[in-house]
């Protein structure tokens, strides 16, 4: 058996190899789904956001919105760092909360 190559377990556990580990991982999941409904105005809207990595290891903020029950529209924003994506995520979250969007509690 050829043992000239390092195995995967050494990459994460050995201090000297830690700098070569994959650094493009999202530190925690960021997902949001909120809705705004008003029967008097015939309003039934949703707004969804998530931060994910693309194939180039860039943080992407994926947004979807529209009428509940439809596919809606979508938009993606690409960032070099997760921190920039999280800043926009939190800004949009505050904006949606001010406009009356609330988390959905399913029973």
C-alpha positions in Angstrom: 0.0 0.0 0.0 1.3 3.4 -0.9 1.4 5.7 2.1 3.2 8.7 0.6 0.1 10.9 0.6 -1.4 12.4 3.7 -4.9 11.1 4.5 -7.9 13.3 5.1 -8.0 13.0 8.9 -4.6 14.8 9.1 -6.0 17.9 7.4 -8.5 18.8 10.1 -6.7 17.5 13.2 -3.0 18.3 12.6 -2.1 21.9 13.3 0.5 22.1 10.6 -2.0 21.2 7.9 -4.8 23.4 9.2 -3.9 26.3 7.0 -4.6 24.1 3.9 -8.1 23.2 5.0 -11.2 24.4 3.1 -11.9 27.9 4.4 -14.9 28.7 2.2 -17.5 27.2 4.6 -20.4 29.2 5.9 -20.0 29.4 9.7 -23.7 28.9 10.5 -26.8 28.5 8.4 -28.7 31.6 7.5 -32.3 30.9 6.4 -35.4 33.1 6.7 -39.0 32.7 5.6 -41.5 35.4 6.6 -45.1 36.2 5.4 -47.3 39.2 5.4 -51.1 38.7 5.1 -54.0 41.2 5.2 -57.4 39.8 4.3 -58.9 43.3 3.9 -56.4 44.2 1.2 -56.3 40.7 -0.4 -52.5 40.6 0.5 -50.7 37.3 0.9 -46.9 37.8 0.4 -43.9 35.8 1.3 -40.2 36.6 1.5 -37.4 34.1 1.8 -33.6 34.5 2.1 -30.6 32.1 2.5 -26.9 32.5 2.4 -25.1 29.7 0.5 -21.7 29.2 -1.2 -21.5 29.1 -5.0 -19.1 27.0 -7.0 -16.4 29.7 -6.7 -16.6 29.7 -2.9 -18.3 33.1 -2.8 -21.0 33.8 -0.3 -24.3 34.2 -2.1 -27.4 35.8 -0.6 -30.4 34.2 -2.4 -33.7 36.1 -2.1 -37.2 35.0 -3.2 -40.5 36.9 -2.8 -44.0 37.0 -4.2 -47.6 36.0 -3.6 -48.0 33.0 -1.3 -48.7 29.9 -3.5 -46.7 31.2 -6.4 -43.1 30.7 -7.3 -42.5 34.4 -7.1 -39.3 36.2 -8.2 -35.7 35.7 -7.2 -32.5 37.6 -7.0 -29.0 36.6 -5.9 -26.2 38.8 -4.5 -22.5 37.6 -4.6 -20.0 38.6 -2.0 -16.3 37.8 -1.4 -16.9 37.3 2.3 -19.6 35.8 4.4 -19.5 39.0 6.6 -20.7 41.2 3.7 -23.6 38.7 2.9 -24.6 38.6 6.6 -24.7 42.4 6.8 -27.1 42.6 3.9 -29.1 39.7 5.2 -29.6 41.5 8.6 -30.5 44.8 6.9 -33.1 43.1 4.7 -34.5 41.3 7.8 -34.9 44.6 9.7 -36.6 46.1 6.7 -39.1 43.3 6.3 -39.9 43.3 10.1 -40.6 47.1 9.9 -43.0 46.4 7.0 -45.0 43.9 8.9 -43.5 40.5 7.7 -43.6 37.9 10.5 -42.2 34.4 10.9 -44.7 31.6 10.0 -45.7 29.2 12.8 -47.0 26.0 11.3 -49.3 23.8 13.4 
